[in-house]
């Protein structure tokens, strides 16, 4: 049914790319664009009415406004209605640019820890994407390696705005967020503790987890027990794998990103000005290196969850 409906909209199904709690992503050919695209198919029957409005509707509104080289392009958004073309209920189809090199999580799964120059290049692109989002008062709220796609040249493309949030200001002051969502081991301590928070600062924490995983090939905190995870986060004692070749500058940056106290956590602007980023990007420029690291990728899965008690 989905394939037939997609054809009526000008897209020819090719194959399935991924599946998750939200639905799935497929590869298709666009007749209008004359190229391959990725289509994210979201089943609205998986959401309550409240969360459908909160997450799905908001995602559709936000992605239409985004334009940045390190954020995946959205070409089209359309819906099917219950009883007409899809027996599964109402579906939302988000047509995006295809990123043929998969995502950063799969790359790490295949290769292990990434070298510092490559990690720095990707991390700088992530910083630029988040700086852009925060500049237009949007927080991503689910930054993780699975949501960092790679184009044909291994440029980073941030995707999945299902939990993203348009920030509100009253008399020039940010209204704190009470939406506690994301992926457990990437979530900041203030989110896990169900505190009102500045979502921009919480995004920064998740970026630190991403950087650690790129450089070490694993997560800094692996427990799935929320209470124990918060305890580990609050100790601010970041341990690196024995024998790892992570530089002291990279460790210092990670330590400043993963600060449990929000008032002491580094900003995105300061990340871009850090010695580690400035030094390695300068070396990358001088040597004319590229980000292309070819590798077979294997499928890995990590559950995406809403951390509070909502039933999305």
C-alpha positions, 0 to 999 in steps of 0.5 A: 500500500505504501509503495502504491501511494508513493507512486501516486506522489511521484516516488518509486520505491527502491528498498528499505534503509532502516526501521525504528520506533517512529516507523521506517526510512526507505530509498526511492527515486523521485520522478520530479527531482530525477534522483534518489531520495530517502523517505521517512515514513511516520505512522501517526497511530503510534502517537497519542493525540497530544504527542502527535501534535507535540512531536510530529506536527512540530517536526513538519513545521520545523524541517520546512524552515531549515537550510544549512549544508550540515542539516539534511535537506527536506524536499517534500512532506505529504500524508496519507489518510486512514481508509484511503491508501493505508490500512495502518492509519494516517502516515506522514512521508518526509522526503529527504536527501539521500546520504549514501554513506549511512550514519556515524554510528554505523561507521563506528560499528564497522571501523571502531574509533575514528581518527582525530582529524576525521572526528574533528572535521565531523564534529566541527560540522556538527557544531556549525549545524547546532550553532545555526539551529540555536541561532534561530532558536531551535533545539534538536533534543536528540543529538546522537551518532545515529542521527548524524548522516554522511553524504557521498563525500562523508560530510555530516548531515544532522537529521531527525527533528522528531523531538526538536523544539522551537524555543520561546522567549518572554520579555527577552528571557528564555522560557525553560523547557519541561519536555524531557526526551531524547536517547538515554545515554546521550541525555544531559543530567538535567533532563534525566533529573526531570528539571526545567532546562535550557534545551540549547545547553542540554544539546551541548551535552549530547554533542560531548557524548557524540565526540567521545564515541567518535574518538573512543568507539564507545559511550562514556557511560554505558549503564541503562539504569537512569539513577546510576547514570545520573550519579556517574554524570554528576561525578564529572570523572570522564574515563577514557579506554586504556591505551586510547590515543585520544589527545590531551586537547580532545580530552580537555574539550570533552571534559568541558562539554560534559560538565554536569553543572549547566552554568559551567558547560562550554558553549558551541561558539567556544567549542569552535574556538577550542585549540583542538578544533582550530589546530586540527582543522588547520592541519586538515586544510594544509594537507588537503585531506578529505573526510572520505573513509570508506568502510562496509557498514553493519546494522546496529540498533539503539532504542530511541525513547521518551525519558518521561512517562509520556506514551508517544 
